[in-house]
Amino acid sequence: MKIIDTVELLEKTIDENEMVLLYFGTNSCGVCVDVKSKVEDMLKKYPKIKAYQVDVDDSIKIATNYSIFTIPAILLFIRGKETIREARHISILDLDKKIARYYTLLFD
């Protein structure tokens, strides 16, 4: 996942892409590191999703703008609108099923 660190770049990215997944976490959070690797593996099935990481320690303004109060957190934007929000106790299996539904509708 690419790291994104400014609100302006993030908003432009969300507006210019069909599907954008944002992963919020920190490198000092063991759960965040584990969930991130599982999300990256899952995303291999969805090559058209643009995925970005926001390090909350370095980009607190982005986290605040998107009302991220706990980590890890995942937001999925479709055509500029927040469609999925998962935080803290994230089931990769459930997240995968939700993403698959939207991905199929948009790209298949």
C-alpha positions as CSV (number, residue, x, y, z in Angstrom):
1,M,0.0,0.0,0.0
2,K,1.2,3.5,-0.8
3,I,1.4,6.0,2.0
4,I,-0.7,9.1,1.7
5,D,0.0,12.0,4.0
6,T,-1.9,15.1,2.9
7,V,-5.6,15.8,3.0
8,E,-5.5,17.4,-0.4
9,L,-3.8,14.5,-2.1
10,L,-6.2,12.1,-0.4
11,E,-9.3,14.0,-1.5
12,K,-8.0,14.2,-5.1
13,T,-7.3,10.5,-5.1
14,I,-10.7,9.6,-3.8
15,D,-12.3,11.9,-6.4
16,E,-10.3,10.5,-9.4
17,N,-10.7,6.8,-8.8
18,E,-13.7,4.4,-8.9
19,M,-12.7,2.5,-5.7
20,V,-10.2,3.6,-3.0
21,L,-9.4,1.7,0.1
22,L,-7.8,3.6,3.0
23,Y,-6.1,1.8,5.8
24,F,-5.5,3.8,9.0
25,G,-3.0,2.4,11.5
26,T,0.5,2.8,12.9
27,N,3.7,0.8,12.7
28,S,3.9,0.7,16.5
29,C,0.5,-1.1,16.8
30,G,0.9,-4.9,16.5
31,V,-2.7,-5.5,15.6
32,C,-2.5,-2.8,12.9
33,V,0.6,-4.5,11.3
34,D,-1.1,-7.9,11.3
35,V,-4.4,-6.6,9.8
36,K,-2.5,-4.6,7.2
37,S,-0.7,-7.7,5.9
38,K,-4.1,-9.5,5.7
39,V,-5.7,-6.7,3.9
40,E,-2.8,-6.5,1.4
41,D,-3.2,-10.2,0.7
42,M,-7.0,-9.8,0.2
43,L,-6.5,-6.9,-2.2
44,K,-4.6,-9.1,-4.6
45,K,-8.0,-10.3,-5.7
46,Y,-9.1,-6.8,-6.5
47,P,-6.5,-5.2,-8.8
48,K,-8.7,-2.2,-9.7
49,I,-8.9,-0.9,-6.1
50,K,-6.5,1.8,-5.3
51,A,-5.2,1.2,-1.7
52,Y,-3.4,3.7,0.5
53,Q,-2.2,3.7,4.1
54,V,-2.5,6.6,6.4
55,D,-0.1,6.5,9.4
56,V,-2.1,8.1,12.1
57,D,1.0,9.1,14.1
58,D,2.3,11.1,11.1
59,S,-1.1,12.3,9.6
60,I,-3.4,13.1,12.5
61,K,-5.2,15.7,10.4
62,I,-6.3,13.1,7.9
63,A,-7.5,10.8,10.7
64,T,-9.4,13.7,12.3
65,N,-11.0,14.7,8.9
66,Y,-12.3,11.2,8.5
67,S,-13.4,10.7,12.1
68,I,-11.0,7.9,12.9
69,F,-11.1,7.5,16.6
70,T,-9.6,3.9,16.9
71,I,-7.2,1.9,14.9
72,P,-6.9,-0.1,12.8
73,A,-9.6,1.3,10.6
74,I,-10.5,0.7,6.9
75,L,-12.6,3.0,4.7
76,L,-13.7,2.1,1.2
77,F,-14.8,4.8,-1.1
78,I,-16.8,4.1,-4.3
79,R,-17.1,7.0,-6.8
80,G,-16.1,9.4,-4.1
81,K,-18.5,8.3,-1.4
82,E,-17.7,6.4,1.8
83,T,-19.3,3.0,1.4
84,I,-17.7,0.7,3.9
85,R,-16.2,1.6,7.4
86,E,-14.6,-1.0,9.6
87,A,-12.6,-0.4,12.7
88,R,-10.9,-2.0,15.7
89,H,-12.2,-5.6,15.5
90,I,-12.0,-6.2,11.7
91,S,-13.1,-9.5,10.2
92,I,-11.1,-9.9,7.0
93,L,-13.6,-12.5,5.8
94,D,-16.6,-10.1,6.3
95,L,-14.7,-7.2,4.7
96,D,-13.8,-9.4,1.7
97,K,-17.5,-10.4,1.2
98,K,-18.6,-6.7,1.3
99,I,-15.9,-5.6,-1.1
100,A,-16.6,-8.5,-3.5
101,R,-20.3,-7.4,-3.8
102,Y,-19.4,-3.8,-4.8
103,Y,-16.4,-4.9,-7.0
104,T,-18.6,-7.3,-9.0
105,L,-21.2,-4.6,-9.5
106,L,-18.7,-2.0,-10.7
107,F,-16.2,-4.0,-12.7
108,D,-17.8,-7.3,-13.9
